[in-house]
Amino acid sequence: MNSLTVGARAIPLDKDGFLVELSDWSNDVATALAAAEGIELSPEHWEILELLRSFYAEFQLSPATRPLIKYTATKLGPLKGNSLHLNRLFKGTPAKLAAKLAGLPKPTNCL
């Protein structure tokens, strides 16, 4: 099993780098996960991560790309809720990478 060291803690990760325990997530964990992906989290990233966590709290699942885009557009408007914006923030795999950084399970239809 893989792990991510954050401070003095070793956070267990699954084979795809997602948190094994959703309760292990914190801002520091998100920052460390993002750094491992070569991303420095900006306020725009945090806005999407918080939105994803709200989606998960409401629906108990991580959205695939289309529902993520639709939900983002509904909550944040069309300038942020579009594939170009989300792909730019999350290296072309917004649903999968954003879910990982938000400490959520991998969306079911992501490879």
N, C-alpha and C positions, 0 to 999 in steps of 0.2 A: 504494500500500500504506500502511496506517496504521501508526503506531508509538506506543509508550508510553515516555516518558522516565523512567528510574529511575536516580537519581544522574547519572552522566555517560554512561550507556548509552541508546541508542535501541533498544528491543526491538520487532522487527517483529510486527505483528498482521495476521490475515487480515481480510477484509471484514466479518466478524461480531464482530471484537474478540478472537478467540482467538489464542493464541500460535502463530506459524508453526513455531517450534522448541521442542519440549517441554523441551529442555535449558536454555532461557532462564529457566525457572521458579525462583523463590526466594521466601522469605517476603516480601522487599521488593517483588518483582513482584506477588505476591498482594495485598499491602496497596494497591499503586498501582492494580491492576485493580479492587479493591473500592471504592476511593475514587472511581474513574471511574463506578461504578454507584451511588454515594451510600450505600455501606455501610461502617461501621466494624467491622472484624473483631473479634469477641469470642472467648473460649475455646470457646464452642459452635460458632462458625463453623469455627475451626481444627480442631476434633475431626472435623467432617464432611469438611473438605478433606483431612486426613490419611487418613481412611477411604477417600475417593474415590481418592487416589493409590495406596493399597494395593490397591483393587479393580482399578485399571488395571494395576498391576504383575502381578497374578495372572491377569487375563483379557485384557489388551491391548485393552480397549475401555472407553469411557465408558458407564456404565449409563443407560438411560432411567429415568423416574421410578419405575415399579413395581419394577424390580430394585434401584434405589437404596434405596427404602423397605425392601424385604425384607432387603437386605444390612445396612443400618443397624440394623434391628430385631434381626438375628442377632448383630451385633457389639456393639451398645450398649444393646440392650433396647427394649421396646415404647414407653417414654416418649419416646425420641428417634427411634425408627424408625417414624414415622408421618407422614402427609402434612401434618397441621396444623403440627407442629414444623418440618419442612423448608420448607414454604411460608412460614412466618413468618420464618425465617432468610434465605431466598433469594427474597423478593419474588414468591412464587407461581410461580416457574419453577425449582424446585430442581435438576433434572437439568442443565439448560442452564447456568444461572448458576453453580452450584457447580462444574461441570466447567471453565468458563471461569476461575474464580478459582483452581482447583487446577492450572491450566496444562495441562489435558487437551484432546483434540479434542472438538468438539461431538458429543453423542450422535447417532447416525445418524438416529433418527426425530424429532429436534427440528427445528422450522421456524426 
